[in-house]
């Protein structure tokens, strides 16, 4: 997994951007993976492990009505966690994990239900803010589910960073070639 963290940090550092992490089921594993890379402090702002639902609401700003209606294991909750940690820690990018690692179902969701989210500085058409959520149905034991959740959120962030970089390079190329 460290290769993903290395690639994420390389892109963030090259762009002068920062990252914050909000974790629930992974309990700090995403932050540990990132900080295992030497030089992570150039891009990593910090993390919030919001295991309890009230922390998702009070610290990360997840909508209380959403939490009451759907519980903490929900794609919108993941998206709001990523946006909330990004804002709370003053980062360019926020990522989040929420789900059920087991051994029992939670909030009506079976074990292995996981949502990972990324929130970035630019949305559609260059508007501020923009996010993406991936829904996962993972198999295996608790450690397997948590480990795959870490890998998945880093892969989603890397995909967003690489896609944004490619789009910026195409726009710059178009501009340099007379707008065609």
Rosetta blueprint (number, residue, H / E / L):
1 X L
2 X H
3 X H
4 X H
5 X H
6 X H
7 X H
8 X H
9 X H
10 X H
11 X H
12 X H
13 X H
14 X H
15 X H
16 X L
17 X L
18 X L
19 X E
20 X E
21 X E
22 X E
23 X E
24 X L
25 X L
26 X L
27 X L
28 X L
29 X H
30 X H
31 X H
32 X H
33 X H
34 X H
35 X H
36 X L
37 X L
38 X L
39 X L
40 X H
41 X H
42 X H
43 X L
44 X E
45 X E
46 X E
47 X E
48 X E
49 X E
50 X L
51 X L
52 X L
53 X H
54 X H
55 X H
56 X H
57 X H
58 X H
59 X L
60 X L
61 X L
62 X L
63 X L
64 X H
65 X H
66 X H
67 X H
68 X H
69 X H
70 X H
71 X L
72 X L
73 X L
74 X L
75 X H
76 X H
77 X H
78 X H
79 X H
80 X H
81 X H
82 X H
83 X H
84 X H
85 X H
86 X H
87 X H
88 X H
89 X L
90 X L
91 X L
92 X L
93 X E
94 X E
95 X E
96 X E
97 X E
98 X E
99 X E
100 X L
101 X L
102 X L
103 X L
104 X L
105 X L
106 X E
107 X L
108 X L
109 X E
110 X L
111 X L
112 X L
113 X E
114 X E
115 X E
116 X E
117 X E
118 X E
119 X E
120 X E
121 X E
122 X E
123 X L
124 X H
125 X H
126 X H
127 X L
128 X E
129 X E
130 X E
131 X E
132 X E
133 X E
134 X E
135 X E
136 X E
137 X E
138 X L
139 X L
140 X L
141 X L
142 X H
143 X H
144 X H
145 X H
146 X H
147 X H
148 X H
149 X H
150 X H
151 X H
152 X H
153 X H
154 X H
155 X H
156 X H
157 X H
158 X H
159 X H
160 X H
161 X H
162 X H
163 X H
164 X H
165 X H
166 X H
167 X H
168 X H
169 X H
170 X H
171 X H
172 X H
173 X H
174 X H
175 X H
176 X H
177 X L
178 X L
179 X L
180 X L
